[in-house]
Amino acid sequence: MKHSYMKSMVVACLATLSFIGFNATATAATNYKVVKGDSLWKLGKRYSVTIDDIKKLNNRQGDMIYIGETLAIPSKTKVLAAETTEPSTAAPANTAKPEAKPAEQETPAVSISASEKDLLARLVEAEAKGESYEGKVGVATVVLNRVDSPKFPDTVTGVIKQVVGKAYAFSPVQNGSINKPASEDSKKAVEQALTRKDRLDDSIYFYNPKTATDNWIRSRAVIKTIDHHVFAK
């Protein structure tokens, strides 16, 4: 009788733990119904998760989403736990002086996929090669400002590969120079722009006044000049 009672107690405890575990998993994601104007970029920004996190949870390869479909949005807590949890191992005592920790990178205000970061960094490299670091950040900022503007596509890829008339909006896409690898400075400039600390007053254009042949671009309100580029809106 005693053994029977103990067995019943063990089964009950396991059932309780299973129920708790199920609930923890069930609440780890939020279901979201896609509406007009949504994109993975905007959903990642709204819920403070990356595009890759959303795609992974929904078994997606591409960035396209459709009005009316339901997406699972991972909770920020779960994402952070997955990124930081590692199996711990006991380490031997170390009496050596600890090394100084490198400065922490600023947290981005928006998240984009690794492939879009690479694409944006390559555009920055092609458009602002030879320019200062500030100038490179400015070019990346214009692209991000366009993503936020209703006048342009709502993804980084869409903005960079936008066709205006019979040509691409950015000449490096047209002439192929965007296919060259980005420098470390250009990659860092993209990370800096993603913090959105300086939006250049929401500038959505930049041009070189010495080479620009379009009079319309010169009519835009000038916000700032950095190196050889004029930033305008």
N, C-alpha and C positions, 0 to 999 in steps of 0.2 A: 504493500500500500504506500509506504514511504517513497519507494523508487518511482512509483506511478505518479505520485504528487510532484516529485522533483522534475520528472520528465515533462509534465504538463506546464510547470513554471518555466522551464527552458524554452519550450515551444512558444509560450505566450510572450516571453521577452524578445525572442527572435522576430516574432510577428510584429511587435511594437517597433523594434528598430528598423525593420523593413519598411513599415509605414512612414516612419520619420524620414528615412532616406529617400523614399519615393516623393514625399512632399517637398524635400529640399531640392530635388532635381526638377520637380514640376515648376517650382517658383523661380528657377534660375534663368528663365527667359520670359520675355514679354511678347505676346502676339500682337502684331500691328497690321492693320488693313491698309494697303497702299491706295493713296488718293492722287488726283491730278497734281502734277508739280513735284511729286516726291522723286528722290533719287537716293542711291546708296550713300552718296556724299552727305546729303542733307540729313538722312537718318542717323549716320554715324556721328555727325555734329550734334544732333539733338540728344542722342542717348550717350554721348561721350565714349563711343566704342569705334574701332576701326572698320573700314569696309571689309577687310579680310576676315574679321571676326563674324560679321553678318553672313558673308558668303560661305564660310566654313560651317556655321550652324545650320544653314539652309541647303548645304550640298550644291552650291552654285559655282560655276566656272567663270561666267561672264558678269558684266555689270548691269545688264538690262533688268528692269523690274516692270511689272504691269499693273495698271489700275484695277483694283478689286481683289488682287491676290493677297494672301495673308503671309507675312514673314515673321519668323521668330527672331526677336532682338535679344542678344545675350545681355545679362545684367552686368553692370560695370564691376560689381564685386566679384562675380565669377571670373570675368576676364582677367582682373588683376591677380586673383588667386592662381589661375592657370599659368600666368606669366611668371609668378614669383615662387611657387611651390616647387621645391626640389627635395629629393631624399637627403637627409642629413647623415653625416658620418662623423664619428668621434675623431678629433684631431689631436695629435700629441701636443703637449705644452710647448709653447714657443716663447722664449724670453727675448727674442730679437725685437728691436724697435719697430712698431708697425709702420707700414708705408703710408704716405699721405694719400688720401683719396682724391681722385680727379674731380674737378668741378662738375656738378650735376648739370645735365643739359636741360634747357628750359622746356617746360611741358607745352606741346602744341595745343592751340585752341581748336583746331580742326584736324581730323584724321583722314588720310588718303592711303590708298593701297601702295605697296612697295613698287609696283610697276608704274604707277602714276608719278610717284616721287622721282623715279629714274627718268621718265619721259620729261617731266618738268625741269629736272636738273640739266638734261641734255639741251633743252630749249634755252635755258639760262646761259649755258656755256656758249652756244652758238650765237645768241643775240648780244651777250655782254662780255665776250672774250676780250681781255685787255682792259676791261673796266674795273673799277674798284669793287671791293666786297659790297659796299653800300649800293652800288649800281646794280650788282647781281641780285641783291635782295629786292630792289625796286622792280626788276623785270618779273621775278616770281610773284611779287605782290599784285602786279597788274593782272596776271593770269587768275589768281585767287579772287580778286575783286570782280573779274568777269564772271566767274562761276557763281558768285553771289548776286550778280545783276540779272534782272529779267530780260535784258537785251541780248544776252548771250546764252550758249548751252550751259547746262547745270552740272557738268563734270569737267575735270581737268583735261581729260582726253578729248572731250567734245570741243572745248575752247581751243586747244592747241591745234586740232585737226579741222577746225571750222573752215569751210570754203566760202569766200566772199566773191561774188561774180564768177569769174573763171579761174580764180587762183586761191591758194590757201592764205589765210589771214596773216600767218607768220612766214616770212621768206625762208627761214631755215628748213621749214617743212617742204616748201616748194623746191628748193635747190638741193635738198638731201643732207645738208650739214648737220641736221638734228640727229642723224644716225651715228655721229661720232661720240665717243664716251665723254661723260662729264668729269670735270676736275673736282678735287676735294672741296675747293672753295665754292663751286657751284652747288654741290650737294649740301654744304653747310648753309648756304644762302637760302636754299629751299626750306630747310628746317627752321631757320630764323623767320622766314616769311610766314610759316605755318603757325607761329605764335600769335600772329595778327596784332602785334603791339603797335606797329606803325602801318596803317592802311593807305598812307599817302593820300589822305582825304578822299579815299575811294576812287583814285585814278584808274581809268580803264584803257588808257592809251599811253604809248611812249613812242618817240621817234627821234631821229637824228636830224636836227635842223639843217645841217650841211648837205645831207644827201636826200632828204624827203622831197618828193616832187608833187605830192598831193596837197593842193591848197586848202582842201577841206580840213585836213588834220591840223593845219596851222591855225584854224579858226577856233579850236577847242580851248577851253579855259586852262591856262598853264598853272600847275600846282607847284612843281619843283623841277629844278634842273640838277641832274647828277652826272658828272663827267660829260659824256657826249650825248646823253639822252635827255629829252624834255618829257616830263610826265604830266599828263593832262586828263581832263574829264569832260 
